[in-house]
Amino acid sequence: MRAKTKLIHAGIVGDEATGAVSTPIYQVSTYKQQAVGQFKGYEYSRTGNPTRHALEILISDLEGGVAGFAFASGMAATSSIMMLFSKGDHVILTDDVYGGTYRVMTKVLNRFGIEATFVDTSDVSVVESAILENTKAIFLETPTNPLLKITDLEAISKLAKEKGLLTIVDNTFMTPYFQQPIALGADIVVHSATKYIGGHSDVVAGLVVVNSEQLAKDLHFIQNSVGAVLGPQDSWLLIRGIKTLGLRMEEHHMNAMRIAEFLNNHEAVGRVFYPGLADHPGHELMKKQTTGFGGMISFDVGSEVKADELLAKLRYFTLAESLGAVESLISVPARMTHASIPRERRLELGITDGLVRISVGIEDVEDLLEDLIQALS
Ligand SMILES: Cc1ncc(COP(=O)(O)O)c(C=O)c1O
């Protein structure tokens, strides 16, 4: 089955009982038992719900894994994965990982004794030298947010296997339509499904896919114990969003390509970060491990004042947190998504005050270009 067909026909399609072509929303918390312990697969909706289950099978099929799990947010998903580890365990993470992931590792999970080191995972030798006796996993984000750095998924997964570590990949920016980390050797894939998978700025959700029965058993135990599950209505919204994921991703990618080229040649713009540009350091690697470059672009306008001027003038780019929706969004990472990272650390990473990030939507690209031309003039 080809990618766009899979988005429509993978997972559980429709409803066997009625023939409904769309998965019903099972808005239910508990299920009648015939006798104690005798039930039809579901006993309580934290443990399992048919609509959530349909979504979980679908995302597992799309990522090529063994089992999928739906959580109440991307952070609930990441935090639940981290609960696979114990006090004294160590995890290596990408240095410009999503700000919320940095925060949960350094302000919450550290209090439970889970140690974290943040390194430039685009350099395999740097990752190798960060491995300690107690390291249990390598957590990657590629492309990164907001600097769009690229990590070699195959090389890092190979290294992790040699050392007996798990490879976990945050695949939010690419989605399974453009990148499938499990096929490249990863063990766990996590998504903020709030972004491209939902795609319409109307649901907050997280998804996880694992590549082994043991991980499936362990993560289901955590999902059920901790309970940060996704509700049936939101699960249904994601199933609906996924049907058009291919169309949307193609359009995001094509629009972003045009806009990145335009920004790259504009005199008021400094560095442009977009892996689709031939001069991007991760361009060739990206071509090897993905089938598209995505819709995220960051660029430097020089200062906080200039960034604010741009924001005030733009008409079609909504100033908002988040990304990956049909409408174009714009943000200033230093004061928004990455505000939880101390300024010194941000500057070290290259997240300057004038760095602007756009999530290119699926509007007509000519309108988006005209808007940028007037706002940058
Ligand atoms: C790459 C990435 N991972 C994880 C998250 C967290 O997801 P959520 O906001 O759904 O909790 C985000 C949110 O912006 C993100 O961009």
Ligand as a Chemical Component Dictionary entry (heavy atoms), coordinates in Angstrom:
data_LIG
# 
_chem_comp.id                   LIG 
_chem_comp.type                 NON-POLYMER 
_chem_comp.pdbx_formal_charge   0 
_chem_comp.three_letter_code    LIG 
# 
loop_
_chem_comp_atom.comp_id 
_chem_comp_atom.atom_id 
_chem_comp_atom.alt_atom_id 
_chem_comp_atom.type_symbol 
_chem_comp_atom.charge 
_chem_comp_atom.model_Cartn_x 
_chem_comp_atom.model_Cartn_y 
_chem_comp_atom.model_Cartn_z 
_chem_comp_atom.pdbx_ordinal 
LIG C1 C1 C 0 8.655 18.836 18.575 1  
LIG C2 C2 C 0 7.664 18.882 19.694 2  
LIG N1 N1 N 0 7.589 17.847 20.545 3  
LIG C3 C3 C 0 6.716 17.838 21.566 4  
LIG C4 C4 C 0 5.864 18.903 21.801 5  
LIG C5 C5 C 0 4.907 18.858 22.956 6  
LIG O1 O1 O 0 3.605 18.577 22.505 7  
LIG P1 P1 P 0 2.260 19.090 23.172 8  
LIG O2 O2 O 0 2.243 20.583 23.059 9  
LIG O3 O3 O 0 1.196 18.416 22.371 10 
LIG O4 O4 O 0 2.275 18.658 24.598 11 
LIG C6 C6 C 0 5.889 19.994 20.939 12 
LIG C7 C7 C 0 4.990 21.125 21.154 13 
LIG O5 O5 O 0 5.151 22.199 20.598 14 
LIG C8 C8 C 0 6.828 19.986 19.850 15 
LIG O6 O6 O 0 6.911 21.004 18.998 16 
# 
loop_
_chem_comp_bond.comp_id 
_chem_comp_bond.atom_id_1 
_chem_comp_bond.atom_id_2 
_chem_comp_bond.value_order 
_chem_comp_bond.pdbx_ordinal 
LIG C1 C2 SING 1  
LIG C2 N1 SING 2  
LIG C2 C8 DOUB 3  
LIG N1 C3 DOUB 4  
LIG C3 C4 SING 5  
LIG C4 C5 SING 6  
LIG C4 C6 DOUB 7  
LIG C5 O1 SING 8  
LIG O1 P1 SING 9  
LIG P1 O2 DOUB 10 
LIG P1 O3 SING 11 
LIG P1 O4 SING 12 
LIG C6 C7 SING 13 
LIG C6 C8 SING 14 
LIG C7 O5 DOUB 15 
LIG C8 O6 SING 16 
# 
